[in-house]
Amino acid sequence: MAVVEVQGAAADRYVEKASATVMKTDTLLRDTPQSVTVITRKLIDDQAMQSIADAIRYVPGIVTAQGEGNRDAAVFRGNSSTSDFFIDGLRDDVQYYRDFYNIDSIEAIKGANAMIFGRGGSGGVINRVSKQARRAPLSNATVGVGSYGHKRATVDVGRAVGADLALRLNAMAERSDSYRDGVMVERHGINPTMTLRAGKNTEVSLGYEYFRDDRIADRGMPSFNGRPYDADESTFFGNAELSPTGVRVHAVSAYLEHDFGNGFMLRNRTRLADYDKFYQNVYANSPVNAGTGRLAVGAYYDATERTNLFNQTDLSYTVATGSVTHRLVGGVEFGRQETDNIRRAGVFAANPSVPVSNPTYTGGVSFPTATVSNYSAANVASVYVQDQIIFSPQWQAVAGLRYDRFSVDFNNRLATTNGSFEVVDTPVSPRFGLIYKPVEAVSLYTSFSRAYVPRAGDQLTSLTASNRAFDPEKFDNVEVGVKWDVTPVLSASAALYRLDRSNVVVPGAVAGTSMLVDGQRSKGVELDIAGQLTPALSIMGGYAYQDATLTADQSPTARAGARLAMVPKHTFSLWNRYNFGDDLGVALGVVYRDSLYTSTSNAVTLPSFTRIDGAVYYRLSKQYRLQLNVENLFDKKYWASAHNDNNITPGAPRSVKLSLLASF
């Protein structure tokens, strides 16, 4: 993979000390009563990260899921989501694979997050911080090649134009095959931005992004006797040629910041994004039958068109009342999401099963029948207020409250009755935290936060006439922790949490009825460390222990006490980079993941694994350097992720990426 080398202070470190997103004010992470892991641009570059799954690998408490081979999917403290993704604090929730070519850092913010991000954020969110135009000149370009036909190039150029205007352009193109038979990806992105100083205290940033991603939806392999079927990693089950997926994204952003002076600051953010996403798949749809050596295949086509418009306005004010300082922030958010979704069932021309000896389905498949055809218009109006209170050098507190009015006009075009209806939810989301600092560099904290997920689901497509009357699902997160800035360039943290999910709809005792139950509980410990141990040695790592179970029966196969899907009890990761002077560096990373279940049936287990990665960095001259990344250095066979008991993705064998980086 080609790697962009960002100029400036952040280019040299694995640790970030502050965020403007997590608290809606510029706040030190040390003074934030919540577990936060930041993936800096330097770490993105050094590990040659290209995807959310790559970033999650080094974030304790979050595990990547398969997402049916067509989208980013994360499991936050036991809660699976395909929509809790944001960019610069604004919702980016359509199901697709995101790229990092125009990203400065990635914030993994764990626990319930509705106070800051609104609906969703049940177990956490991932926020990407985008590159913006700045006055400092930069000219970076990269080109990379690698295993399985990998080819990628990026550019990142920026200049000041006069005294008040800066321009920047990020662009990317990639074409790669895969270790999986018939699987490929082709994507392009371009993101011009401009920053205008409109007066002494006002700054305006404008941007546009076009992003296109085309690939094969790969849903992996089936199971056999409670384990993944032991086939070669390259084997595709179903039909790769009949499993295309693609997305087109057009997004316009506008950010305004004005300093009124005397402690008043105004921030306004607007994002208008249009998404056109489709996927079609012919995939393994059953375990392997021990008697016949065959498995069933399934197929469907799904298309979603969505337009998002979100606007946030925050006004912050810092005031001292005697010995107590208040950092107040109040704001409003308005949004509208129009979603058109259709799904068509696959109809097979021949027997929809294949032998494991040759698992490619070669019969014809058509998609004539719509099983889902929905249109929805969701309107969001929110108001929130938060106070960060500094009582003394030792004691701080945070108290915040958010009110959302979330309404959905839903039209099920296939329903003969009760096909059109409106649902209105008005949740209130609190957040409280208390911080004690025995010394300036150490913070001990405790916190409580709440989040809601409406019945429309995280993709706004699952409302029915029967579930619309139920209250939203509720998520309560209680957390205690400690954060320590060991040195100015090294930080560590530890968190202990409990996350409860309730208001889960399950079938009632009488046929045809439903009821609400307390759904699940996640408990765990998370440890983080990032930064420089010595001037030559940088590290990034974490450990998580998770105990996540159902607390009530949810179906005949999802019973109370069952462990949640895609939640390992233990995970560990540690990345180490050592520089031998200014021109040569080496890195070694280790990732361990405990065994886990692929679904709440607890019928299929993915075994534990340990994976080793490495890299070498060599500076050819002031302008040029080479980077070699080797993933899965010892060619370990393992199982990377799953969507259910019979969609299991094998991990990639050893793969190499060589990049040439130029900075002028």
C-alpha positions as CSV (number, residue, x, y, z in Angstrom):
1,M,0.0,0.0,0.0
2,A,1.1,3.5,-0.7
3,V,1.5,5.6,2.5
4,V,1.2,9.3,2.8
5,E,3.6,11.1,5.1
6,V,1.9,14.1,6.8
7,Q,3.9,17.1,7.6
8,G,3.9,18.7,11.0
9,A,3.9,17.6,14.6
10,A,1.4,14.9,14.3
11,A,3.5,13.1,11.6
12,D,6.0,12.0,14.3
13,R,3.8,10.3,16.9
14,Y,1.5,7.5,17.8
15,V,-0.2,9.4,20.6
16,E,-2.8,12.2,20.5
17,K,-3.4,14.3,23.5
18,A,-6.6,16.1,22.8
19,S,-9.8,15.9,20.8
20,A,-12.4,18.5,19.7
21,T,-15.1,15.8,19.1
22,V,-15.4,13.7,22.2
23,M,-16.6,16.5,24.4
24,K,-17.5,19.1,21.7
25,T,-14.8,21.3,23.1
26,D,-11.0,21.2,22.7
27,T,-10.3,18.9,25.7
28,L,-7.4,16.8,26.7
29,L,-8.1,13.1,26.4
30,R,-6.7,12.8,29.9
31,D,-9.6,15.0,31.2
32,T,-12.3,13.0,29.3
33,P,-14.2,10.6,31.5
34,Q,-14.5,7.9,28.8
35,S,-12.3,5.3,27.1
36,V,-11.0,6.7,23.8
37,T,-8.4,5.2,21.4
38,V,-6.9,7.5,18.7
39,I,-5.2,6.0,15.6
40,T,-2.9,8.8,14.5
41,R,-1.9,9.5,10.9
42,K,1.6,8.2,11.7
43,L,0.3,4.8,12.8
44,I,-2.0,4.6,9.8
45,D,1.0,5.2,7.6
46,D,3.4,2.9,9.4
47,Q,1.0,0.0,9.4
48,A,-0.2,0.7,5.8
49,M,-3.8,0.8,7.0
50,Q,-6.4,0.8,4.3
51,S,-9.7,0.0,6.1
52,I,-11.7,0.3,9.3
53,A,-10.9,-3.4,9.9
54,D,-7.1,-2.6,9.9
55,A,-7.6,0.2,12.4
56,I,-9.8,-1.8,14.7
57,R,-7.1,-4.5,15.0
58,Y,-5.2,-2.3,17.5
59,V,-8.3,-0.9,19.4
60,P,-9.2,-2.8,22.6
61,G,-12.9,-3.4,23.1
62,I,-13.8,-3.3,19.4
63,V,-13.8,-6.3,17.0
64,T,-14.4,-6.2,13.3
65,A,-17.2,-8.3,11.8
66,Q,-17.6,-9.5,8.2
67,G,-20.4,-7.2,7.1
68,E,-21.4,-9.7,4.4
69,G,-18.4,-8.7,2.4
70,N,-19.8,-5.4,1.4
71,R,-19.4,-2.9,4.3
72,D,-17.6,-1.9,7.4
73,A,-19.0,-3.6,10.5
74,A,-17.8,-3.2,14.0
75,V,-18.8,-4.9,17.3
76,F,-18.4,-2.2,20.1
77,R,-18.3,-3.8,23.5
78,G,-20.6,-6.6,22.3
79,N,-22.9,-4.4,20.2
80,S,-22.8,-4.9,16.5
81,S,-23.3,-1.8,14.2
82,T,-22.9,-0.9,10.6
83,S,-23.9,2.8,11.1
84,D,-22.0,4.2,14.0
85,F,-19.4,5.8,11.7
86,F,-18.8,9.6,11.6
87,I,-16.6,12.0,9.9
88,D,-15.6,15.2,11.7
89,G,-18.5,14.5,14.1
90,L,-21.1,14.2,11.4
91,R,-23.0,11.0,10.6
92,D,-21.6,8.9,7.7
93,D,-23.9,5.8,8.2
94,V,-24.5,4.1,4.9
95,Q,-23.1,0.6,4.6
96,Y,-19.8,0.8,2.6
97,Y,-16.1,0.4,2.9
98,R,-14.3,3.6,3.9
99,D,-10.8,4.6,2.9
100,F,-8.2,6.7,4.8
101,Y,-6.5,8.6,2.0
102,N,-8.0,11.9,3.2
103,I,-8.0,11.2,6.9
104,D,-5.7,12.7,9.6
105,S,-6.7,10.4,12.5
106,I,-9.4,7.9,13.7
107,E,-11.1,8.3,17.0
108,A,-12.6,5.1,18.5
109,I,-14.9,6.4,21.3
110,K,-16.2,3.7,23.4
111,G,-19.4,3.4,25.5
112,A,-22.9,4.8,24.9
113,N,-22.4,8.1,23.1
114,A,-25.9,9.7,22.4
115,M,-25.1,12.9,24.3
116,I,-22.5,13.8,21.6
117,F,-23.6,11.9,18.5
118,G,-27.3,11.4,18.9
119,R,-29.1,8.2,18.2
120,G,-27.1,5.0,18.0
121,G,-23.6,5.0,19.4
122,S,-24.9,2.1,21.6
123,G,-21.5,0.6,22.4
124,G,-19.2,3.2,20.7
125,V,-18.5,5.1,17.5
126,I,-15.7,5.6,15.1
127,N,-15.0,9.1,14.0
128,R,-12.7,10.0,11.2
129,V,-11.0,13.4,11.4
130,S,-10.4,14.6,7.8
131,K,-7.5,16.5,6.4
132,Q,-8.1,20.2,6.0
133,A,-6.4,22.9,3.9
134,R,-3.7,24.7,5.9
135,R,-1.2,27.5,5.1
136,A,1.9,25.3,5.4
137,P,2.9,24.0,1.9
138,L,3.0,20.3,1.3
139,S,3.5,18.0,-1.7
140,N,3.3,14.3,-1.1
141,A,2.8,11.4,-3.5
142,T,3.0,7.7,-3.1
143,V,2.8,4.6,-5.3
144,G,2.6,1.1,-4.0
145,V,2.6,-2.5,-5.3
146,G,2.1,-5.8,-3.5
147,S,0.9,-9.3,-3.3
148,Y,-2.2,-10.4,-5.2
149,G,-1.9,-7.7,-7.8
150,H,-2.1,-4.8,-5.4
151,K,-1.6,-1.4,-7.0
152,R,-2.3,1.9,-5.2
153,A,-1.3,5.6,-5.6
154,T,-2.1,8.7,-3.6
155,V,-1.4,12.4,-3.8
156,D,-1.7,15.1,-1.1
157,V,-0.8,18.7,-2.1
158,G,-1.6,22.0,-0.5
159,R,-0.7,25.6,-0.8
160,A,-1.5,29.0,0.6
161,V,-3.0,31.4,-2.0
162,G,-2.5,34.9,-0.7
163,A,-2.8,35.9,2.9
164,D,-6.3,34.4,3.7
165,L,-6.8,31.3,1.5
166,A,-5.4,27.8,1.6
167,L,-6.2,25.0,-0.8
168,R,-5.5,21.2,-0.6
169,L,-6.2,18.2,-2.8
170,N,-6.2,14.6,-1.7
171,A,-6.7,11.8,-4.3
172,M,-6.4,8.1,-4.4
173,A,-6.7,5.2,-6.9
174,E,-6.4,1.5,-6.2
175,R,-6.8,-1.8,-8.1
176,S,-6.1,-5.0,-6.3
177,D,-7.0,-8.7,-6.5
178,S,-7.2,-11.0,-3.5
179,Y,-6.0,-14.2,-1.9
180,R,-9.7,-15.2,-2.4
181,D,-10.6,-16.7,-5.8
182,G,-12.4,-14.2,-8.0
183,V,-12.3,-11.4,-5.5
184,M,-11.1,-7.9,-6.4
185,V,-11.4,-4.3,-5.5
186,E,-11.2,-1.1,-7.5
187,R,-11.7,2.3,-5.9
188,H,-11.0,6.0,-6.6
189,G,-11.4,9.1,-4.4
190,I,-10.8,12.8,-4.8
191,N,-11.2,15.4,-2.1
192,P,-10.4,19.1,-2.7
193,T,-10.7,21.4,0.3
194,M,-10.2,25.1,0.9
195,T,-9.9,27.1,4.1
196,L,-10.7,30.8,4.1
197,R,-9.8,33.3,6.8
198,A,-12.9,35.6,6.7
199,G,-11.8,38.2,9.1
200,K,-9.5,38.2,12.1
201,N,-11.5,35.7,14.2
202,T,-13.4,33.7,11.6
203,E,-12.4,30.6,9.6
204,V,-14.4,28.8,6.9
205,S,-13.5,25.4,5.5
206,L,-15.2,23.9,2.4
207,G,-14.8,20.5,0.9
208,Y,-16.1,18.1,-1.7
209,E,-15.5,14.4,-1.9
210,Y,-16.2,11.9,-4.7
211,F,-15.6,8.3,-3.7
212,R,-16.2,5.1,-5.7
213,D,-15.6,1.6,-4.5
214,D,-16.3,-1.5,-6.7
215,R,-15.5,-5.0,-5.5
216,I,-16.7,-8.6,-5.1
217,A,-18.9,-9.3,-2.0
218,D,-17.1,-12.1,-0.3
219,R,-19.1,-13.9,2.4
220,G,-16.4,-16.5,3.1
221,M,-16.9,-20.1,4.0
222,P,-19.5,-22.4,5.7
223,S,-19.2,-24.3,9.0
224,F,-18.8,-28.0,9.6
225,N,-19.3,-29.7,13.0
226,G,-19.2,-26.4,14.9
227,R,-16.0,-25.1,13.2
228,P,-15.2,-23.3,10.0
229,Y,-14.9,-25.7,7.1
230,D,-11.3,-26.5,6.6
231,A,-10.7,-25.5,3.0
232,D,-7.9,-23.6,1.3
233,E,-8.0,-19.9,2.1
234,S,-8.6,-19.1,-1.6
235,T,-11.8,-21.2,-2.0
236,F,-14.9,-19.1,-2.9
237,F,-18.2,-20.7,-1.9
238,G,-21.1,-19.5,-4.1
239,N,-20.3,-17.5,-7.2
240,A,-17.8,-14.6,-7.2
241,E,-18.9,-13.3,-10.7
242,L,-22.5,-13.0,-9.5
243,S,-21.5,-11.2,-6.3
244,P,-20.6,-7.6,-7.3
245,T,-21.0,-4.7,-4.9
246,G,-20.4,-1.0,-5.4
247,V,-20.9,2.4,-3.9
248,R,-20.8,6.0,-5.2
249,V,-20.5,8.8,-2.6
250,H,-20.8,12.5,-3.3
251,A,-20.3,14.6,-0.2
252,V,-20.1,18.4,0.4
253,S,-18.9,19.8,3.8
254,A,-18.8,23.3,5.2
255,Y,-17.3,24.2,8.6
256,L,-17.3,27.6,10.2
257,E,-15.6,28.7,13.4
258,H,-15.8,32.1,14.9
259,D,-14.2,33.4,18.1
260,F,-16.2,36.2,19.7
261,G,-13.6,36.7,22.3
262,N,-14.2,36.8,26.1
263,G,-14.6,33.0,26.1
264,F,-17.3,32.7,23.4
265,M,-16.7,30.3,20.5
266,L,-19.1,29.4,17.7
267,R,-18.8,26.3,15.6
268,N,-21.1,25.3,12.7
269,R,-20.7,22.1,10.6
270,T,-22.8,21.0,7.6
271,R,-22.6,17.9,5.6
272,L,-24.7,17.0,2.5
273,A,-24.0,13.5,1.2
274,D,-25.5,11.4,-1.5
275,Y,-25.0,7.6,-1.4
276,D,-25.8,5.0,-4.1
277,K,-25.0,1.5,-2.8
278,F,-25.8,-1.9,-4.2
279,Y,-24.7,-5.5,-3.6
280,Q,-25.6,-8.8,-5.0
281,N,-24.4,-12.1,-3.6
282,V,-24.5,-15.9,-4.2
283,Y,-23.1,-17.3,-1.0
284,A,-22.9,-20.3,1.3
285,N,-26.2,-20.5,3.2
286,S,-25.9,-23.7,5.3
287,P,-23.3,-25.8,7.1
288,V,-21.7,-28.6,5.2
289,N,-23.8,-31.8,5.3
290,A,-21.7,-34.6,6.7
291,G,-23.7,-37.2,4.8
292,T,-23.8,-35.7,1.4
293,G,-20.8,-33.4,1.4
294,R,-22.9,-30.6,0.0
295,L,-24.1,-27.2,1.3
296,A,-26.9,-24.9,0.3
297,V,-26.3,-21.6,-1.5
298,G,-28.5,-18.4,-1.2
299,A,-28.7,-15.3,-3.3
300,Y,-30.2,-11.8,-3.2
301,Y,-29.8,-8.3,-4.5
302,D,-30.0,-5.2,-2.4
303,A,-29.8,-1.5,-3.4
304,T,-30.0,1.6,-1.2
305,E,-30.1,5.2,-2.2
306,R,-29.7,7.7,0.6
307,T,-29.3,11.4,1.0
308,N,-28.1,12.8,4.3
309,L,-28.2,16.4,5.3
310,F,-26.9,17.3,8.8
311,N,-26.2,20.7,10.4
312,Q,-24.7,21.2,13.9
313,T,-24.2,24.5,15.7
314,D,-22.3,24.7,18.9
315,L,-21.7,27.7,21.1
316,S,-19.1,27.3,23.9
317,Y,-18.4,29.7,26.7
318,T,-15.8,29.5,29.4
319,V,-16.5,31.5,32.6
320,A,-15.1,31.6,36.1
321,T,-17.4,31.9,39.1
322,G,-15.2,32.4,42.0
323,S,-12.8,29.5,42.3
324,V,-14.9,27.3,39.9
325,T,-14.5,27.4,36.1
326,H,-17.3,26.3,33.8
327,R,-16.7,25.3,30.2
328,L,-20.2,25.4,28.8
329,V,-21.3,24.2,25.4
330,G,-24.8,24.3,24.0
331,G,-26.0,23.3,20.6
332,V,-28.6,22.2,18.2
333,E,-28.5,19.6,15.4
334,F,-30.9,19.3,12.5
335,G,-30.9,16.5,10.0
336,R,-32.9,14.8,7.3
337,Q,-32.2,11.3,5.8
338,E,-34.1,10.0,2.8
339,T,-33.7,6.3,2.2
340,D,-34.9,4.2,-0.7
341,N,-34.2,0.5,-0.2
342,I,-35.1,-2.5,-2.3
343,R,-34.2,-6.2,-1.9
344,R,-34.8,-8.9,-4.5
345,A,-34.7,-12.6,-3.7
346,G,-32.5,-14.9,-5.9
347,V,-34.3,-17.5,-8.0
348,F,-32.1,-20.5,-9.0
349,A,-32.3,-22.2,-12.3
350,A,-30.9,-25.4,-10.9
351,N,-30.6,-27.1,-7.5
352,P,-29.3,-24.4,-5.1
353,S,-26.6,-26.5,-3.5
354,V,-23.0,-27.3,-4.3
355,P,-20.5,-30.0,-3.3
356,V,-17.6,-28.9,-1.1
357,S,-15.2,-30.5,-3.7
358,N,-16.3,-27.8,-6.2
359,P,-18.3,-25.1,-4.3
360,T,-18.8,-22.7,-7.2
361,Y,-22.5,-22.5,-8.2
362,T,-22.7,-22.5,-12.0
363,G,-26.4,-22.5,-12.6
364,G,-28.3,-19.4,-13.5
365,V,-29.6,-16.9,-11.0
366,S,-32.2,-14.2,-11.5
367,F,-33.6,-11.6,-9.2
368,P,-37.2,-11.0,-10.3
369,T,-39.0,-10.8,-6.9
370,A,-38.8,-7.9,-4.5
371,T,-39.0,-9.1,-0.9
372,V,-38.4,-5.6,0.5
373,S,-39.3,-2.2,-1.0
374,N,-39.2,0.7,1.4
375,Y,-38.9,4.5,1.4
376,S,-38.3,6.4,4.5
377,A,-37.7,10.1,5.4
378,A,-36.2,10.6,8.8
379,N,-36.1,14.0,10.4
380,V,-33.9,14.8,13.4
381,A,-34.1,17.9,15.7
382,S,-31.8,17.9,18.7
383,V,-30.8,20.3,21.5
384,Y,-28.0,19.6,24.0
385,V,-26.2,21.3,26.8
386,Q,-23.0,20.3,28.7
387,D,-21.0,21.8,31.5
388,Q,-17.4,20.8,32.2
389,I,-16.8,22.0,35.7
390,I,-13.3,22.6,37.1
391,F,-13.7,22.8,40.9
392,S,-10.0,22.8,41.7
393,P,-6.7,21.5,40.2
394,Q,-7.7,18.1,41.6
395,W,-11.5,17.9,40.9
396,Q,-13.5,18.1,37.7
397,A,-17.0,17.1,36.6
398,V,-19.0,16.7,33.4
399,A,-22.8,16.9,33.2
400,G,-24.7,16.9,29.9
401,L,-28.1,16.3,28.5
402,R,-29.4,15.8,25.0
403,Y,-33.0,15.8,23.7
404,D,-33.8,14.3,20.3
405,R,-36.9,14.4,18.3
406,F,-36.5,11.6,15.8
407,S,-39.4,11.1,13.4
408,V,-39.6,8.6,10.5
409,D,-42.2,8.6,7.7
410,F,-42.1,5.0,6.5
411,N,-43.6,3.5,3.4
412,N,-43.5,-0.3,2.9
413,R,-44.5,-0.4,-0.8
414,L,-45.1,-4.2,-0.6
415,A,-47.6,-4.1,2.2
416,T,-51.3,-4.3,1.4
417,T,-52.4,-2.8,4.7
418,N,-50.6,-0.6,7.2
419,G,-47.8,0.1,4.7
420,S,-47.4,3.8,5.5
421,F,-47.0,5.2,9.0
422,E,-45.1,7.8,11.0
423,V,-43.1,7.0,14.2
424,V,-41.8,9.7,16.5
425,D,-39.3,9.1,19.3
426,T,-38.2,11.7,21.8
427,P,-35.4,10.2,23.9
428,V,-33.4,12.1,26.5
429,S,-29.7,11.1,26.8
430,P,-27.7,12.0,29.9
431,R,-24.0,12.0,30.5
432,F,-22.2,12.4,33.8
433,G,-18.6,12.2,34.8
434,L,-16.4,12.9,37.8
435,I,-12.6,13.3,37.5
436,Y,-10.0,13.3,40.3
437,K,-6.4,14.3,39.5
438,P,-4.0,13.4,42.3
439,V,-1.3,14.9,40.2
440,E,-1.5,16.9,37.0
441,A,-0.5,14.0,34.7
442,V,-3.0,11.4,36.2
443,S,-6.8,11.4,36.0
444,L,-9.1,9.0,37.8
445,Y,-12.7,9.0,36.5
446,T,-16.1,7.5,36.8
447,S,-18.9,8.1,34.3
448,F,-22.4,7.2,33.2
449,S,-23.9,7.6,29.7
450,R,-27.0,6.5,27.8
451,A,-27.9,5.9,24.2
452,Y,-30.9,4.9,22.2
453,V,-31.5,3.0,18.9
454,P,-35.0,3.6,17.3
455,R,-37.1,0.8,16.0
456,A,-36.1,1.8,12.5
457,G,-32.8,0.2,13.2
458,D,-29.3,1.5,12.5
459,Q,-30.0,1.6,8.7
460,L,-33.6,3.0,8.9
461,T,-35.0,0.1,7.0
462,S,-36.5,-2.2,9.6
463,L,-39.7,-0.5,10.8
464,T,-42.9,-2.6,10.7
465,A,-46.4,-2.0,11.7
466,S,-45.9,-4.4,14.6
467,N,-42.7,-2.9,16.1
468,R,-43.4,0.8,15.6
469,A,-45.2,1.1,19.0
470,F,-42.3,0.0,21.0
471,D,-39.9,2.3,22.8
472,P,-36.3,2.5,21.3
473,E,-33.7,0.1,22.6
474,K,-31.8,1.6,25.5
475,F,-28.1,1.3,26.3
476,D,-26.6,2.3,29.7
477,N,-22.8,2.5,30.1
478,V,-21.1,2.7,33.6
479,E,-17.4,3.1,33.5
480,V,-14.4,3.8,35.9
481,G,-10.9,4.3,34.7
482,V,-7.5,6.0,35.0
483,K,-5.5,7.9,32.4
484,W,-1.8,8.8,32.8
485,D,0.4,11.0,30.6
486,V,3.5,9.1,31.5
487,T,5.7,11.6,29.6
488,P,4.8,14.4,27.1
489,V,5.0,11.7,24.4
490,L,3.7,8.6,26.1
491,S,0.1,8.0,27.4
492,A,-1.5,5.0,29.1
493,S,-5.1,4.3,30.2
494,A,-7.3,1.6,31.8
495,A,-11.0,1.3,31.9
496,L,-13.5,-1.0,33.7
497,Y,-17.1,-0.9,32.3
498,R,-20.5,-2.4,32.3
499,L,-22.9,-1.9,29.4
500,D,-26.5,-3.0,29.6
501,R,-28.9,-3.3,26.7
502,S,-32.7,-3.2,27.3
503,N,-36.0,-2.8,25.5
504,V,-35.2,-5.7,23.1
505,V,-38.2,-7.0,21.2
506,V,-38.8,-10.7,21.5
507,P,-41.7,-13.0,20.7
508,G,-44.4,-13.0,23.3
509,A,-45.9,-16.0,25.1
510,V,-49.0,-15.8,22.8
511,A,-48.4,-16.5,19.2
512,G,-48.3,-13.3,17.1
513,T,-47.4,-11.1,20.0
514,S,-44.2,-9.4,21.1
515,M,-42.7,-8.0,24.3
516,L,-39.7,-6.1,25.6
517,V,-37.0,-7.7,27.7
518,D,-33.6,-6.7,29.1
519,G,-31.4,-8.0,26.3
520,Q,-27.7,-8.3,27.1
521,R,-24.9,-7.3,29.4
522,S,-21.3,-6.6,28.5
523,K,-18.6,-6.2,31.2
524,G,-14.9,-5.7,30.6
525,V,-11.5,-4.2,31.1
526,E,-9.6,-2.2,28.5
527,L,-5.9,-1.2,28.6
528,D,-4.2,1.3,26.2
529,I,-0.7,2.5,25.7
530,A,0.6,4.7,22.9
531,G,3.6,6.9,22.3
532,Q,7.4,6.9,22.6
533,L,9.2,4.8,25.1
534,T,12.5,6.3,24.0
535,P,13.4,8.7,21.2
536,A,14.0,5.7,18.9
537,L,11.2,3.4,20.1
538,S,7.4,4.1,19.5
539,I,4.7,1.7,20.6
540,M,0.9,1.3,20.2
541,G,-1.0,-1.5,22.0
542,G,-3.9,-2.6,24.0
543,Y,-5.6,-5.4,25.9
544,A,-9.3,-6.1,26.4
545,Y,-11.2,-8.6,28.5
546,Q,-14.9,-8.9,27.5
547,D,-17.7,-10.9,29.1
548,A,-20.8,-10.3,27.0
549,T,-23.9,-12.5,27.4
550,L,-27.7,-12.4,26.7
551,T,-29.7,-11.8,29.8
552,A,-33.0,-13.0,28.4
553,D,-34.2,-15.5,25.8
554,Q,-34.5,-13.8,22.5
555,S,-35.4,-16.7,20.2
556,P,-35.3,-20.5,20.3
557,T,-31.6,-20.4,19.3
558,A,-30.6,-17.3,21.3
559,R,-31.1,-18.2,25.0
560,A,-30.3,-16.4,28.2
561,G,-26.7,-16.9,29.2
562,A,-25.4,-17.3,25.6
563,R,-22.3,-15.4,24.7
564,L,-22.7,-12.6,22.2
565,A,-21.5,-13.0,18.6
566,M,-18.0,-11.8,17.6
567,V,-16.9,-11.1,21.2
568,P,-13.6,-12.7,22.2
569,K,-12.9,-12.8,26.0
570,H,-9.3,-11.8,25.5
571,T,-7.6,-9.6,22.8
572,F,-4.1,-8.2,22.8
573,S,-2.1,-6.1,20.3
574,L,1.2,-4.4,20.4
575,W,3.0,-2.6,17.6
576,N,6.7,-1.5,18.0
577,R,8.7,0.7,15.7
578,Y,12.4,1.2,16.3
579,N,14.5,3.8,14.3
580,F,18.2,3.2,13.7
581,G,19.2,6.8,13.2
582,D,17.3,9.0,10.7
583,D,17.3,6.7,7.6
584,L,16.4,3.2,8.8
585,G,13.5,1.9,10.9
586,V,12.0,-1.5,11.6
587,A,8.7,-2.5,13.1
588,L,7.1,-5.6,14.6
589,G,3.5,-6.1,15.6
590,V,1.6,-8.9,17.3
591,V,-2.1,-9.4,17.4
592,Y,-3.8,-12.1,19.6
593,R,-7.5,-12.8,19.6
594,D,-9.2,-15.4,21.8
595,S,-11.8,-17.8,20.4
596,L,-15.3,-16.5,19.8
597,Y,-18.8,-17.5,18.6
598,T,-20.1,-16.5,15.2
599,S,-23.6,-16.0,16.5
600,T,-25.7,-16.1,19.7
601,S,-26.6,-19.7,18.8
602,N,-23.1,-20.5,20.2
603,A,-23.0,-23.4,17.7
604,V,-19.9,-22.4,15.7
605,T,-16.6,-21.3,17.2
606,L,-13.7,-19.4,15.6
607,P,-10.5,-20.6,17.1
608,S,-8.0,-18.2,18.8
609,F,-5.0,-17.0,16.8
610,T,-1.8,-15.0,17.0
611,R,-0.7,-13.0,14.0
612,I,2.7,-11.3,13.5
613,D,3.2,-8.3,11.2
614,G,6.4,-6.5,10.3
615,A,7.7,-3.5,8.4
616,V,11.0,-1.9,7.2
617,Y,11.4,1.8,6.5
618,Y,14.4,3.2,4.5
619,R,15.0,6.9,3.6
620,L,16.7,7.1,0.2
621,S,17.1,10.9,0.3
622,K,15.4,14.0,1.7
623,Q,12.6,13.6,-0.7
624,Y,12.2,9.8,-1.1
625,R,11.8,6.8,1.1
626,L,10.8,3.2,0.8
627,Q,8.5,1.2,3.0
628,L,8.0,-2.6,3.1
629,N,5.0,-4.0,5.0
630,V,4.6,-7.7,5.6
631,E,1.3,-8.9,7.0
632,N,1.0,-12.3,8.7
633,L,4.8,-12.7,8.6
634,F,4.7,-16.4,9.6
635,D,1.9,-17.3,7.2
636,K,-0.5,-18.3,10.1
637,K,-3.8,-19.9,9.0
638,Y,-6.6,-18.2,11.0
639,W,-10.2,-17.1,10.7
640,A,-10.6,-13.3,10.6
641,S,-14.3,-12.5,11.0
642,A,-17.8,-13.8,10.5
643,H,-21.3,-12.6,9.7
644,N,-23.1,-15.7,11.0
645,D,-22.6,-19.4,11.4
646,N,-22.0,-20.0,7.7
647,N,-20.4,-16.7,6.5
648,I,-16.8,-17.0,7.8
649,T,-13.9,-15.1,6.3
650,P,-10.4,-16.8,6.5
651,G,-7.5,-14.6,7.3
652,A,-5.1,-13.6,4.5
653,P,-1.9,-15.6,4.1
654,R,1.4,-13.8,4.2
655,S,1.3,-10.7,2.0
656,V,3.7,-7.9,1.1
657,K,3.3,-4.3,0.2
658,L,6.1,-2.1,-1.1
659,S,5.6,1.7,-1.3
660,L,7.7,4.6,-2.6
661,L,6.9,7.8,-0.9
662,A,7.9,11.3,-2.2
663,S,7.7,14.6,-0.3
664,F,8.7,17.8,-2.0
